[in-house]
Amino acid sequence: MPRLTDVRSRLGLPDSAASWYDTWERLGPPEGPVPLPSAAELDSLLTGRLGCDPIDAAAVAAARPDPDADPELWWVMERCYRHLLADMGGIEMLLWPQLPDKWGATGRFVHLYALLAAIPETLAYNRSRGIEDEITWATLSNVAEKLRLNRARFGVPGLEVAHWFTLHFRGAIHRLGRLEFAPERAGEGFPDVDAGDLVLGVHIPQDGGPMSPDACAASIAWAREFFPHHFGDRFASRPLFVCSSWLLDPKLAEVLRPDANIVAFQKLFELLPAGEDASELGEKDVLRFVFDQVGDTDLASLPRDSTLRRVLAEGFAEPRGWQVRTGWFR
């Protein structure tokens, strides 16, 4: 294995990643070998348990890190794995830095391998909370969606949002039907809670069918019972639900049909005032999550092959654009 000083220079991460070097140095390597799945186990795990596209599963398998051929990447993978285990159940995302392009496919998937190796610990932690394995696997299967979207957005297999899954693989977020829910620290402005108190964040996977009122109501009812039952040390009573999303932009209710699923979802929430970066974040998220566009985009060429895409594409021409808004309900 390369020495730490060698890794710092050879990986080529920016100075902004220095804190992660410090964290990884403090944690050190895991106590034993990282339990990476074998080739046969990997295929069954990705295409079977997690429902990944075979194209993505094959790309992950081909990018398996090797301690001799990829010592720097193996160093990173070991410490990311150690980091997951050291903070199992933690609610803050671990914002691991992306590796430079020079590390190729193995660099794009090295964090995923650390996540996959941690699955036995994820299952064990959730079981200790009384959570059924079926819920854990449903939660982890969001990996398949993000692998597919990575190909659509960047044209190559990878997992740009590996940091997002440091929640899923540490038992910090749970998919309950159509929606995902995660304990989060409250910001300013919410009723009956102080900044820093725990609230329940609502997240919307793209996969899973329409966001119908019935599907969302069922998920919310499930979450109301699930978190006080399995996380009574965090939620002794019914939690405050919080969501930040472009889906809560009130302008959508002006341009979509009154019975549209998005409009019904908005009606669940009371909105906080728009933040200073609401428009910047909103336009970025609409391009990413609806049109699979990142970076510079020709707005005039955006597809208008559905009512929602047409409305959103035309909205970019208006002075206000689109916003990320934050809402809550009890």
PyMOL commands that set and color helices and strands:
alter all, ss='L'
color gray80, all
select helices_A, chain A and resi 4-11+15-27+39-49+54-62+71-86+101-117+119-128+133-140+142-154+162-168+213-230+246-248+251-255+261-266+278-291+299-301+307-315
alter helices_A, ss='H'
color red, helices_A
select strands_A, chain A and resi 174-176+179-185+198-203+241-245+270-271+325-329
alter strands_A, ss='S'
color yellow, strands_A
deselect
rebuild
show_as cartoon
